[in-house]
Amino acid sequence: MAVGKVKWFNDEKGWGFIKQETGPDVFVHYSQISGEGRRRLFENEVVEFEIKEGPKGLQAVNVLRSGPAS
């Protein structure tokens, strides 16, 4: 699994980008965030995720919270 920090996430639209430790930024959609209740991410939150090639580029899937936003 890859590790990165949330670059930004639009809670209203349900998508944003994760900055990888190495490599390009990765698109993230709320439907790929693990957990119950409201699925959202916070700027600088540390996450673990898998990467797949989507129709418009790299996409994060199976996103897990790894640590608090700093």
PyMOL Python script that loads the backbone (N, CA, C, O; Angstrom):
from pymol import cmd

cmd.read_pdbstr("""\
ATOM      1  N   MET A   1       0.840  -1.187   0.000  1.00  0.00           N
ATOM      2  CA  MET A   1       0.000   0.000   0.000  1.00  0.00           C
ATOM      3  C   MET A   1       0.882   1.246   0.000  1.00  0.00           C
ATOM      4  O   MET A   1       1.963   1.266   0.587  1.00  0.00           O
ATOM      5  N   ALA A   2       0.398   2.265  -0.663  1.00  0.00           N
ATOM      6  CA  ALA A   2       1.094   3.550  -0.702  1.00  0.00           C
ATOM      7  C   ALA A   2       0.686   4.374   0.520  1.00  0.00           C
ATOM      8  O   ALA A   2      -0.363   4.139   1.121  1.00  0.00           O
ATOM      9  N   VAL A   3       1.526   5.338   0.874  1.00  0.00           N
ATOM     10  CA  VAL A   3       1.248   6.242   1.990  1.00  0.00           C
ATOM     11  C   VAL A   3       1.356   7.668   1.474  1.00  0.00           C
ATOM     12  O   VAL A   3       2.234   7.977   0.669  1.00  0.00           O
ATOM     13  N   GLY A   4       0.463   8.536   1.938  1.00  0.00           N
ATOM     14  CA  GLY A   4       0.521   9.934   1.538  1.00  0.00           C
ATOM     15  C   GLY A   4      -0.259  10.803   2.499  1.00  0.00           C
ATOM     16  O   GLY A   4      -0.831  10.322   3.477  1.00  0.00           O
ATOM     17  N   LYS A   5      -0.272  12.103   2.199  1.00  0.00           N
ATOM     18  CA  LYS A   5      -1.043  13.071   2.982  1.00  0.00           C
ATOM     19  C   LYS A   5      -2.091  13.690   2.076  1.00  0.00           C
ATOM     20  O   LYS A   5      -1.853  13.917   0.889  1.00  0.00           O
ATOM     21  N   VAL A   6      -3.249  13.958   2.651  1.00  0.00           N
ATOM     22  CA  VAL A   6      -4.317  14.595   1.890  1.00  0.00           C
ATOM     23  C   VAL A   6      -3.876  16.013   1.544  1.00  0.00           C
ATOM     24  O   VAL A   6      -3.587  16.821   2.427  1.00  0.00           O
ATOM     25  N   LYS A   7      -3.828  16.299   0.252  1.00  0.00           N
ATOM     26  CA  LYS A   7      -3.442  17.633  -0.221  1.00  0.00           C
ATOM     27  C   LYS A   7      -4.624  18.580  -0.016  1.00  0.00           C
ATOM     28  O   LYS A   7      -4.479  19.667   0.544  1.00  0.00           O
ATOM     29  N   TRP A   8      -5.789  18.145  -0.479  1.00  0.00           N
ATOM     30  CA  TRP A   8      -7.041  18.858  -0.229  1.00  0.00           C
ATOM     31  C   TRP A   8      -8.195  17.916  -0.520  1.00  0.00           C
ATOM     32  O   TRP A   8      -8.053  16.957  -1.279  1.00  0.00           O
ATOM     33  N   PHE A   9      -9.348  18.198   0.094  1.00  0.00           N
ATOM     34  CA  PHE A   9     -10.538  17.378  -0.101  1.00  0.00           C
ATOM     35  C   PHE A   9     -11.755  18.281  -0.006  1.00  0.00           C
ATOM     36  O   PHE A   9     -11.942  18.971   0.996  1.00  0.00           O
ATOM     37  N   ASN A  10     -12.591  18.280  -1.053  1.00  0.00           N
ATOM     38  CA  ASN A  10     -13.807  19.085  -1.085  1.00  0.00           C
ATOM     39  C   ASN A  10     -14.938  18.241  -0.511  1.00  0.00           C
ATOM     40  O   ASN A  10     -15.432  17.324  -1.166  1.00  0.00           O
ATOM     41  N   ASP A  11     -15.341  18.555   0.704  1.00  0.00           N
ATOM     42  CA  ASP A  11     -16.356  17.776   1.400  1.00  0.00           C
ATOM     43  C   ASP A  11     -17.709  17.823   0.692  1.00  0.00           C
ATOM     44  O   ASP A  11     -18.450  16.841   0.721  1.00  0.00           O
ATOM     45  N   GLU A  12     -18.037  18.939   0.063  1.00  0.00           N
ATOM     46  CA  GLU A  12     -19.321  19.070  -0.633  1.00  0.00           C
ATOM     47  C   GLU A  12     -19.368  18.211  -1.890  1.00  0.00           C
ATOM     48  O   GLU A  12     -20.387  17.582  -2.174  1.00  0.00           O
ATOM     49  N   LYS A  13     -18.281  18.180  -2.638  1.00  0.00           N
ATOM     50  CA  LYS A  13     -18.235  17.408  -3.882  1.00  0.00           C
ATOM     51  C   LYS A  13     -17.790  15.966  -3.658  1.00  0.00           C
ATOM     52  O   LYS A  13     -18.062  15.092  -4.481  1.00  0.00           O
ATOM     53  N   GLY A  14     -17.104  15.721  -2.541  1.00  0.00           N
ATOM     54  CA  GLY A  14     -16.713  14.359  -2.207  1.00  0.00           C
ATOM     55  C   GLY A  14     -15.469  13.850  -2.911  1.00  0.00           C
ATOM     56  O   GLY A  14     -15.324  12.646  -3.122  1.00  0.00           O
ATOM     57  N   TRP A  15     -14.576  14.747  -3.274  1.00  0.00           N
ATOM     58  CA  TRP A  15     -13.337  14.306  -3.906  1.00  0.00           C
ATOM     59  C   TRP A  15     -12.202  15.278  -3.631  1.00  0.00           C
ATOM     60  O   TRP A  15     -12.419  16.414  -3.209  1.00  0.00           O
ATOM     61  N   GLY A  16     -10.986  14.806  -3.881  1.00  0.00           N
ATOM     62  CA  GLY A  16      -9.806  15.630  -3.658  1.00  0.00           C
ATOM     63  C   GLY A  16      -8.564  14.917  -4.156  1.00  0.00           C
ATOM     64  O   GLY A  16      -8.640  14.056  -5.032  1.00  0.00           O
ATOM     65  N   PHE A  17      -7.412  15.283  -3.589  1.00  0.00           N
ATOM     66  CA  PHE A  17      -6.145  14.696  -4.022  1.00  0.00           C
ATOM     67  C   PHE A  17      -5.269  14.355  -2.831  1.00  0.00           C
ATOM     68  O   PHE A  17      -5.274  15.043  -1.811  1.00  0.00           O
ATOM     69  N   ILE A  18      -4.518  13.276  -2.988  1.00  0.00           N
ATOM     70  CA  ILE A  18      -3.551  12.825  -1.996  1.00  0.00           C
ATOM     71  C   ILE A  18      -2.162  13.036  -2.574  1.00  0.00           C
ATOM     72  O   ILE A  18      -1.905  12.692  -3.728  1.00  0.00           O
ATOM     73  N   LYS A  19      -1.262  13.604  -1.768  1.00  0.00           N
ATOM     74  CA  LYS A  19       0.132  13.777  -2.168  1.00  0.00           C
ATOM     75  C   LYS A  19       0.897  12.561  -1.668  1.00  0.00           C
ATOM     76  O   LYS A  19       0.992  12.324  -0.463  1.00  0.00           O
ATOM     77  N   GLN A  20       1.442  11.792  -2.607  1.00  0.00           N
ATOM     78  CA  GLN A  20       2.229  10.619  -2.243  1.00  0.00           C
ATOM     79  C   GLN A  20       3.572  11.031  -1.655  1.00  0.00           C
ATOM     80  O   GLN A  20       4.045  12.144  -1.887  1.00  0.00           O
ATOM     81  N   GLU A  21       4.189  10.120  -0.887  1.00  0.00           N
ATOM     82  CA  GLU A  21       5.538  10.382  -0.386  1.00  0.00           C
ATOM     83  C   GLU A  21       6.501  10.503  -1.562  1.00  0.00           C
ATOM     84  O   GLU A  21       7.400  11.343  -1.552  1.00  0.00           O
ATOM     85  N   THR A  22       6.310   9.669  -2.564  1.00  0.00           N
ATOM     86  CA  THR A  22       7.073   9.764  -3.813  1.00  0.00           C
ATOM     87  C   THR A  22       6.093   9.535  -4.952  1.00  0.00           C
ATOM     88  O   THR A  22       5.232   8.661  -4.861  1.00  0.00           O
ATOM     89  N   GLY A  23       6.212  10.297  -6.005  1.00  0.00           N
ATOM     90  CA  GLY A  23       5.320  10.130  -7.145  1.00  0.00           C
ATOM     91  C   GLY A  23       4.284  11.230  -7.243  1.00  0.00           C
ATOM     92  O   GLY A  23       4.223  12.124  -6.399  1.00  0.00           O
ATOM     93  N   PRO A  24       3.472  11.153  -8.283  1.00  0.00           N
ATOM     94  CA  PRO A  24       2.475  12.204  -8.537  1.00  0.00           C
ATOM     95  C   PRO A  24       1.299  12.158  -7.563  1.00  0.00           C
ATOM     96  O   PRO A  24       1.067  11.151  -6.894  1.00  0.00           O
ATOM     97  N   ASP A  25       0.561  13.269  -7.499  1.00  0.00           N
ATOM     98  CA  ASP A  25      -0.653  13.333  -6.691  1.00  0.00           C
ATOM     99  C   ASP A  25      -1.676  12.347  -7.251  1.00  0.00           C
ATOM    100  O   ASP A  25      -1.679  12.041  -8.444  1.00  0.00           O
ATOM    101  N   VAL A  26      -2.547  11.854  -6.361  1.00  0.00           N
ATOM    102  CA  VAL A  26      -3.516  10.829  -6.725  1.00  0.00           C
ATOM    103  C   VAL A  26      -4.924  11.321  -6.392  1.00  0.00           C
ATOM    104  O   VAL A  26      -5.165  11.820  -5.293  1.00  0.00           O
ATOM    105  N   PHE A  27      -5.848  11.180  -7.337  1.00  0.00           N
ATOM    106  CA  PHE A  27      -7.253  11.538  -7.147  1.00  0.00           C
ATOM    107  C   PHE A  27      -7.882  10.599  -6.121  1.00  0.00           C
ATOM    108  O   PHE A  27      -7.591   9.403  -6.114  1.00  0.00           O
ATOM    109  N   VAL A  28      -8.747  11.140  -5.248  1.00  0.00           N
ATOM    110  CA  VAL A  28      -9.480  10.304  -4.296  1.00  0.00           C
ATOM    111  C   VAL A  28     -10.950  10.708  -4.291  1.00  0.00           C
ATOM    112  O   VAL A  28     -11.277  11.894  -4.255  1.00  0.00           O
ATOM    113  N   HIS A  29     -11.837   9.707  -4.328  1.00  0.00           N
ATOM    114  CA  HIS A  29     -13.282   9.911  -4.281  1.00  0.00           C
ATOM    115  C   HIS A  29     -13.792   9.359  -2.955  1.00  0.00           C
ATOM    116  O   HIS A  29     -13.279   8.357  -2.457  1.00  0.00           O
ATOM    117  N   TYR A  30     -14.802  10.013  -2.382  1.00  0.00           N
ATOM    118  CA  TYR A  30     -15.301   9.610  -1.066  1.00  0.00           C
ATOM    119  C   TYR A  30     -15.714   8.143  -1.009  1.00  0.00           C
ATOM    120  O   TYR A  30     -15.634   7.523   0.052  1.00  0.00           O
ATOM    121  N   SER A  31     -16.153   7.583  -2.122  1.00  0.00           N
ATOM    122  CA  SER A  31     -16.617   6.191  -2.137  1.00  0.00           C
ATOM    123  C   SER A  31     -15.499   5.195  -1.856  1.00  0.00           C
ATOM    124  O   SER A  31     -15.767   4.029  -1.564  1.00  0.00           O
ATOM    125  N   GLN A  32     -14.246   5.642  -1.940  1.00  0.00           N
ATOM    126  CA  GLN A  32     -13.106   4.754  -1.711  1.00  0.00           C
ATOM    127  C   GLN A  32     -12.526   4.874  -0.300  1.00  0.00           C
ATOM    128  O   GLN A  32     -11.535   4.217   0.019  1.00  0.00           O
ATOM    129  N   ILE A  33     -13.140   5.710   0.548  1.00  0.00           N
ATOM    130  CA  ILE A  33     -12.663   5.898   1.918  1.00  0.00           C
ATOM    131  C   ILE A  33     -13.312   4.841   2.807  1.00  0.00           C
ATOM    132  O   ILE A  33     -14.537   4.752   2.878  1.00  0.00           O
ATOM    133  N   SER A  34     -12.495   4.046   3.478  1.00  0.00           N
ATOM    134  CA  SER A  34     -13.008   3.007   4.371  1.00  0.00           C
ATOM    135  C   SER A  34     -13.561   3.634   5.644  1.00  0.00           C
ATOM    136  O   SER A  34     -13.065   4.657   6.116  1.00  0.00           O
ATOM    137  N   GLY A  35     -14.590   3.009   6.188  1.00  0.00           N
ATOM    138  CA  GLY A  35     -15.170   3.494   7.435  1.00  0.00           C
ATOM    139  C   GLY A  35     -16.668   3.677   7.309  1.00  0.00           C
ATOM    140  O   GLY A  35     -17.245   3.551   6.229  1.00  0.00           O
ATOM    141  N   GLU A  36     -17.280   3.978   8.441  1.00  0.00           N
ATOM    142  CA  GLU A  36     -18.720   4.168   8.465  1.00  0.00           C
ATOM    143  C   GLU A  36     -19.052   5.633   8.686  1.00  0.00           C
ATOM    144  O   GLU A  36     -18.192   6.422   9.077  1.00  0.00           O
ATOM    145  N   GLY A  37     -20.293   5.987   8.435  1.00  0.00           N
ATOM    146  CA  GLY A  37     -20.712   7.375   8.612  1.00  0.00           C
ATOM    147  C   GLY A  37     -20.239   8.240   7.454  1.00  0.00           C
ATOM    148  O   GLY A  37     -19.992   7.752   6.351  1.00  0.00           O
ATOM    149  N   ARG A  38     -20.119   9.513   7.724  1.00  0.00           N
ATOM    150  CA  ARG A  38     -19.708  10.476   6.689  1.00  0.00           C
ATOM    151  C   ARG A  38     -18.265  10.219   6.294  1.00  0.00           C
ATOM    152  O   ARG A  38     -17.364  10.252   7.132  1.00  0.00           O
ATOM    153  N   ARG A  39     -18.055   9.967   5.023  1.00  0.00           N
ATOM    154  CA  ARG A  39     -16.717   9.694   4.515  1.00  0.00           C
ATOM    155  C   ARG A  39     -16.088  10.983   4.033  1.00  0.00           C
ATOM    156  O   ARG A  39     -16.490  11.548   3.015  1.00  0.00           O
ATOM    157  N   ARG A  40     -15.099  11.437   4.777  1.00  0.00           N
ATOM    158  CA  ARG A  40     -14.421  12.676   4.422  1.00  0.00           C
ATOM    159  C   ARG A  40     -12.971  12.570   4.853  1.00  0.00           C
ATOM    160  O   ARG A  40     -12.612  11.735   5.684  1.00  0.00           O
ATOM    161  N   LEU A  41     -12.148  13.425   4.279  1.00  0.00           N
ATOM    162  CA  LEU A  41     -10.735  13.491   4.624  1.00  0.00           C
ATOM    163  C   LEU A  41     -10.398  14.928   4.967  1.00  0.00           C
ATOM    164  O   LEU A  41     -11.094  15.856   4.553  1.00  0.00           O
ATOM    165  N   PHE A  42      -9.328  15.106   5.725  1.00  0.00           N
ATOM    166  CA  PHE A  42      -8.911  16.433   6.145  1.00  0.00           C
ATOM    167  C   PHE A  42      -7.521  16.739   5.610  1.00  0.00           C
ATOM    168  O   PHE A  42      -6.677  15.849   5.504  1.00  0.00           O
ATOM    169  N   GLU A  43      -7.290  17.995   5.276  1.00  0.00           N
ATOM    170  CA  GLU A  43      -5.994  18.429   4.763  1.00  0.00           C
ATOM    171  C   GLU A  43      -4.875  17.969   5.699  1.00  0.00           C
ATOM    172  O   GLU A  43      -4.974  18.112   6.918  1.00  0.00           O
ATOM    173  N   ASN A  44      -3.824  17.424   5.120  1.00  0.00           N
ATOM    174  CA  ASN A  44      -2.633  16.913   5.818  1.00  0.00           C
ATOM    175  C   ASN A  44      -2.862  15.625   6.600  1.00  0.00           C
ATOM    176  O   ASN A  44      -1.953  15.170   7.294  1.00  0.00           O
ATOM    177  N   GLU A  45      -4.045  15.024   6.511  1.00  0.00           N
ATOM    178  CA  GLU A  45      -4.289  13.745   7.170  1.00  0.00           C
ATOM    179  C   GLU A  45      -3.463  12.660   6.473  1.00  0.00           C
ATOM    180  O   GLU A  45      -3.408  12.613   5.244  1.00  0.00           O
ATOM    181  N   VAL A  46      -2.825  11.794   7.255  1.00  0.00           N
ATOM    182  CA  VAL A  46      -2.021  10.710   6.697  1.00  0.00           C
ATOM    183  C   VAL A  46      -2.943   9.541   6.363  1.00  0.00           C
ATOM    184  O   VAL A  46      -3.756   9.127   7.190  1.00  0.00           O
ATOM    185  N   VAL A  47      -2.813   9.012   5.144  1.00  0.00           N
ATOM    186  CA  VAL A  47      -3.648   7.904   4.696  1.00  0.00           C
ATOM    187  C   VAL A  47      -2.799   6.837   4.006  1.00  0.00           C
ATOM    188  O   VAL A  47      -1.725   7.121   3.475  1.00  0.00           O
ATOM    189  N   GLU A  48      -3.308   5.605   4.028  1.00  0.00           N
ATOM    190  CA  GLU A  48      -2.735   4.505   3.266  1.00  0.00           C
ATOM    191  C   GLU A  48      -3.749   4.166   2.188  1.00  0.00           C
ATOM    192  O   GLU A  48      -4.954   4.273   2.416  1.00  0.00           O
ATOM    193  N   PHE A  49      -3.279   3.759   1.020  1.00  0.00           N
ATOM    194  CA  PHE A  49      -4.188   3.507  -0.086  1.00  0.00           C
ATOM    195  C   PHE A  49      -3.512   2.668  -1.162  1.00  0.00           C
ATOM    196  O   PHE A  49      -2.287   2.555  -1.211  1.00  0.00           O
ATOM    197  N   GLU A  50      -4.332   2.088  -2.013  1.00  0.00           N
ATOM    198  CA  GLU A  50      -3.846   1.392  -3.196  1.00  0.00           C
ATOM    199  C   GLU A  50      -4.080   2.325  -4.377  1.00  0.00           C
ATOM    200  O   GLU A  50      -4.948   3.196  -4.329  1.00  0.00           O
ATOM    201  N   ILE A  51      -3.308   2.137  -5.426  1.00  0.00           N
ATOM    202  CA  ILE A  51      -3.418   3.000  -6.604  1.00  0.00           C
ATOM    203  C   ILE A  51      -3.846   2.172  -7.801  1.00  0.00           C
ATOM    204  O   ILE A  51      -3.318   1.087  -8.046  1.00  0.00           O
ATOM    205  N   LYS A  52      -4.813   2.702  -8.547  1.00  0.00           N
ATOM    206  CA  LYS A  52      -5.183   2.070  -9.811  1.00  0.00           C
ATOM    207  C   LYS A  52      -5.261   3.153 -10.877  1.00  0.00           C
ATOM    208  O   LYS A  52      -5.412   4.336 -10.570  1.00  0.00           O
ATOM    209  N   GLU A  53      -5.158   2.741 -12.109  1.00  0.00           N
ATOM    210  CA  GLU A  53      -5.257   3.669 -13.232  1.00  0.00           C
ATOM    211  C   GLU A  53      -6.733   3.863 -13.542  1.00  0.00           C
ATOM    212  O   GLU A  53      -7.432   2.910 -13.884  1.00  0.00           O
ATOM    213  N   GLY A  54      -7.206   5.101 -13.422  1.00  0.00           N
ATOM    214  CA  GLY A  54      -8.591   5.423 -13.724  1.00  0.00           C
ATOM    215  C   GLY A  54      -8.698   6.019 -15.115  1.00  0.00           C
ATOM    216  O   GLY A  54      -7.688   6.132 -15.809  1.00  0.00           O
ATOM    217  N   PRO A  55      -9.899   6.404 -15.545  1.00  0.00           N
ATOM    218  CA  PRO A  55     -10.090   6.967 -16.886  1.00  0.00           C
ATOM    219  C   PRO A  55      -9.352   8.290 -17.101  1.00  0.00           C
ATOM    220  O   PRO A  55      -9.049   8.657 -18.236  1.00  0.00           O
ATOM    221  N   LYS A  56      -9.062   9.013 -15.998  1.00  0.00           N
ATOM    222  CA  LYS A  56      -8.394  10.316 -16.128  1.00  0.00           C
ATOM    223  C   LYS A  56      -7.045  10.356 -15.417  1.00  0.00           C
ATOM    224  O   LYS A  56      -6.490  11.435 -15.207  1.00  0.00           O
ATOM    225  N   GLY A  57      -6.517   9.204 -15.048  1.00  0.00           N
ATOM    226  CA  GLY A  57      -5.223   9.172 -14.366  1.00  0.00           C
ATOM    227  C   GLY A  57      -5.260   8.305 -13.124  1.00  0.00           C
ATOM    228  O   GLY A  57      -6.152   7.471 -12.961  1.00  0.00           O
ATOM    229  N   LEU A  58      -4.284   8.506 -12.246  1.00  0.00           N
ATOM    230  CA  LEU A  58      -4.171   7.691 -11.040  1.00  0.00           C
ATOM    231  C   LEU A  58      -5.306   7.973 -10.065  1.00  0.00           C
ATOM    232  O   LEU A  58      -5.729   9.114  -9.886  1.00  0.00           O
ATOM    233  N   GLN A  59      -5.788   6.897  -9.437  1.00  0.00           N
ATOM    234  CA  GLN A  59      -6.920   6.985  -8.534  1.00  0.00           C
ATOM    235  C   GLN A  59      -6.619   6.175  -7.274  1.00  0.00           C
ATOM    236  O   GLN A  59      -6.120   5.054  -7.368  1.00  0.00           O
ATOM    237  N   ALA A  60      -6.915   6.729  -6.096  1.00  0.00           N
ATOM    238  CA  ALA A  60      -6.731   6.018  -4.832  1.00  0.00           C
ATOM    239  C   ALA A  60      -7.948   5.138  -4.564  1.00  0.00           C
ATOM    240  O   ALA A  60      -9.088   5.573  -4.725  1.00  0.00           O
ATOM    241  N   VAL A  61      -7.696   3.900  -4.155  1.00  0.00           N
ATOM    242  CA  VAL A  61      -8.767   2.979  -3.773  1.00  0.00           C
ATOM    243  C   VAL A  61      -8.417   2.376  -2.414  1.00  0.00           C
ATOM    244  O   VAL A  61      -7.253   2.368  -2.013  1.00  0.00           O
ATOM    245  N   ASN A  62      -9.427   1.873  -1.713  1.00  0.00           N
ATOM    246  CA  ASN A  62      -9.225   1.261  -0.393  1.00  0.00           C
ATOM    247  C   ASN A  62      -8.444   2.192   0.538  1.00  0.00           C
ATOM    248  O   ASN A  62      -7.430   1.797   1.113  1.00  0.00           O
ATOM    249  N   VAL A  63      -8.917   3.410   0.678  1.00  0.00           N
ATOM    250  CA  VAL A  63      -8.227   4.433   1.470  1.00  0.00           C
ATOM    251  C   VAL A  63      -8.487   4.213   2.963  1.00  0.00           C
ATOM    252  O   VAL A  63      -9.633   4.120   3.402  1.00  0.00           O
ATOM    253  N   LEU A  64      -7.391   4.132   3.733  1.00  0.00           N
ATOM    254  CA  LEU A  64      -7.461   3.930   5.180  1.00  0.00           C
ATOM    255  C   LEU A  64      -6.794   5.089   5.895  1.00  0.00           C
ATOM    256  O   LEU A  64      -5.721   5.539   5.492  1.00  0.00           O
ATOM    257  N   ARG A  65      -7.421   5.572   6.950  1.00  0.00           N
ATOM    258  CA  ARG A  65      -6.791   6.619   7.762  1.00  0.00           C
ATOM    259  C   ARG A  65      -5.617   6.009   8.510  1.00  0.00           C
ATOM    260  O   ARG A  65      -5.723   4.922   9.078  1.00  0.00           O
ATOM    261  N   SER A  66      -4.503   6.717   8.503  1.00  0.00           N
ATOM    262  CA  SER A  66      -3.290   6.200   9.121  1.00  0.00           C
ATOM    263  C   SER A  66      -2.844   7.061  10.294  1.00  0.00           C
ATOM    264  O   SER A  66      -2.167   6.576  11.200  1.00  0.00           O
ATOM    265  N   GLY A  67      -3.221   8.335  10.281  1.00  0.00           N
ATOM    266  CA  GLY A  67      -2.806   9.231  11.352  1.00  0.00           C
ATOM    267  C   GLY A  67      -3.544  10.545  11.267  1.00  0.00           C
ATOM    268  O   GLY A  67      -4.171  10.843  10.250  1.00  0.00           O
ATOM    269  N   PRO A  68      -3.478  11.340  12.331  1.00  0.00           N
ATOM    270  CA  PRO A  68      -4.184  12.626  12.351  1.00  0.00           C
ATOM    271  C   PRO A  68      -3.549  13.653  11.425  1.00  0.00           C
ATOM    272  O   PRO A  68      -2.380  13.543  11.057  1.00  0.00           O
ATOM    273  N   ALA A  69      -4.331  14.635  11.062  1.00  0.00           N
ATOM    274  CA  ALA A  69      -3.814  15.748  10.255  1.00  0.00           C
ATOM    275  C   ALA A  69      -2.811  16.514  11.093  1.00  0.00           C
ATOM    276  O   ALA A  69      -3.003  16.693  12.296  1.00  0.00           O
ATOM    277  N   SER A  70      -1.734  16.970  10.452  1.00  0.00           N
ATOM    278  CA  SER A  70      -0.725  17.733  11.198  1.00  0.00           C
ATOM    279  C   SER A  70      -0.633  19.145  10.691  1.00  0.00           C
ATOM    280  O   SER A  70       0.164  19.933  11.201  1.00  0.00           O
TER     281      SER A  70
END
""", "prot")
cmd.dss("prot")
cmd.show_as("cartoon", "prot")
cmd.util.cbc("prot")
cmd.orient("prot")
